[in-house]
Amino acid sequence: MKTWLLNRWEDLRTNFWFVPSTMVAGAVALSLATVRLDRATADRNWVATLGWTFTRGPEGSRAVLSAVASSMMTITSVAFSIPVVALQLASSQFGPRLLRNFVRDRINQAALGTFIATFTYCLLVLRTVNGTEEERFVPHLSVTLGLLLALASLGMLIYFFHHAATSIQADHVIAEVSRELHYAVDRLFPECLGQGEPGVVRGQVSGNLPTGFDRASSPVLSDHGGYIQAIDVDSLLSVAVERDLIIQLSRRPGKFIIAGGELARIWPSNRIDDALAGEVREAFYLGLQRTLTQDVEFAIDQLVEVSVRALSPGVNDPFTAMACLDRLGEALCTLTCREVPSPYRYDDAGRLRAVTDVSTLPGIVDAAFHQIRQASRGNAAVTFRLLETIAEVAGRTRDPAFLAALGRHARLVYHGSQEALSEPWDRQEAHLRFQDILRQTDASVPGMERPSVAPARGDSREQQDRERLANVT
């Protein structure tokens, strides 16, 4: 149930209509309440005692409400056009996958909701103004509140212009994506999906499964395709306990699965029926796009996309790429002190019931650095910042798997710099930064071996660099 609520809440957050619709509903209720209050106190002459309410007659009230309503429609049309321009700029500069960040922006939704809600309120109050001889009614309090809503809309309009101008700046976009990344890390990594048995090494799934699991288990196939947005592991665990099963998940959130693809494997296979397969499928929430509900790598991919686009020849903005690396390094430093969730889920009796597919630290490091490393080949500034980021993260962890992944990328960046950078001074700077990584890590960790830096005399590139640097100095 909790997973379903989180997934539905994520859908509502990324919809542009939810907040404006809620505010319009509130405006309808407010108009009914204030008009009812005006009618209940119409004969008590309380308006004159207040002194600050609207005291004009029916014609003046209609004119005020009509002016506010018409101006709100004009402002709404302008407010619609501004996000459209921002979305076009964001799509071309940062990538189409970041459009969801602009659509889910609370300020944009609140501004649009304020304008439409004010229009709706004034329109509903306007219909109650009556100036005939048979019945003369002017909702003074309601008209006064309409004026206050108009002033609030004016303030929101000013702030909306400011927010629209800042929301498309690269630093602001990167900071927002980084905030989402930290939110996903804080939510997913402290809460383990399960606890493994003592002494079990993460990733050795086969050692905990019954002998012949692959032969004695049968797959549950997806009936349609899409991205796995969330998995209700607690529901699967309840099914496994109830029917005495072991369920091994074949996909994790963020992965795409085609229709007919394998979602999970059930052991033993002779207990599978249509009802069980349906319960397993219902635990997988599929959609058209990835979300942050259970997919920490999605926010990482967004930062990587901004960085790779910034390094493209058409943009050539290394400063944006370096800002993304700073944020990625910050997130990886946060992960160094977090416990990676175990893939194993046990029941109260200690029997294995489910094996999940979880994100690993090496996989997260690969997602953060692979594409940036490939795109920055030949760019000295980004190469230096990439090595500095790896050094910062490596100096904060003692996890062998984490260090091995960082070491592998450090060596790849270093060797790429020695091949792609044309200036010997740049290659020497890359070499010094790589040496700094080695000083902060254990050289015995796989992938962190110290490179050979003393080539024989001759026509080697290292020797030529030394001679050219000596001439420069």
Secondary structure as GFF3:
##gff-version 3
##sequence-region A 1 473
A	DSSP	alpha_helix	2	13	.	.	.	ID=ss1
A	DSSP	alpha_helix	18	40	.	.	.	ID=ss2
A	DSSP	alpha_helix	46	50	.	.	.	ID=ss3
A	DSSP	alpha_helix	58	93	.	.	.	ID=ss4
A	DSSP	three_ten_helix	96	98	.	.	.	ID=ss5
A	DSSP	alpha_helix	99	103	.	.	.	ID=ss6
A	DSSP	alpha_helix	106	126	.	.	.	ID=ss7
A	DSSP	beta_strand	130	131	.	.	.	ID=ss8
A	DSSP	beta_strand	136	137	.	.	.	ID=ss9
A	DSSP	alpha_helix	140	167	.	.	.	ID=ss10
A	DSSP	alpha_helix	170	188	.	.	.	ID=ss11
A	DSSP	three_ten_helix	206	208	.	.	.	ID=ss12
A	DSSP	alpha_helix	213	216	.	.	.	ID=ss13
A	DSSP	beta_strand	218	221	.	.	.	ID=ss14
A	DSSP	beta_strand	226	231	.	.	.	ID=ss15
A	DSSP	alpha_helix	233	243	.	.	.	ID=ss16
A	DSSP	beta_strand	246	249	.	.	.	ID=ss17
A	DSSP	beta_strand	256	257	.	.	.	ID=ss18
A	DSSP	beta_strand	262	267	.	.	.	ID=ss19
A	DSSP	three_ten_helix	269	271	.	.	.	ID=ss20
A	DSSP	alpha_helix	274	282	.	.	.	ID=ss21
A	DSSP	beta_strand	284	287	.	.	.	ID=ss22
A	DSSP	alpha_helix	296	310	.	.	.	ID=ss23
A	DSSP	alpha_helix	318	335	.	.	.	ID=ss24
A	DSSP	beta_strand	344	346	.	.	.	ID=ss25
A	DSSP	beta_strand	352	355	.	.	.	ID=ss26
A	DSSP	alpha_helix	361	375	.	.	.	ID=ss27
A	DSSP	alpha_helix	380	394	.	.	.	ID=ss28
A	DSSP	alpha_helix	400	420	.	.	.	ID=ss29
A	DSSP	alpha_helix	424	440	.	.	.	ID=ss30
A	DSSP	alpha_helix	461	472	.	.	.	ID=ss31
###
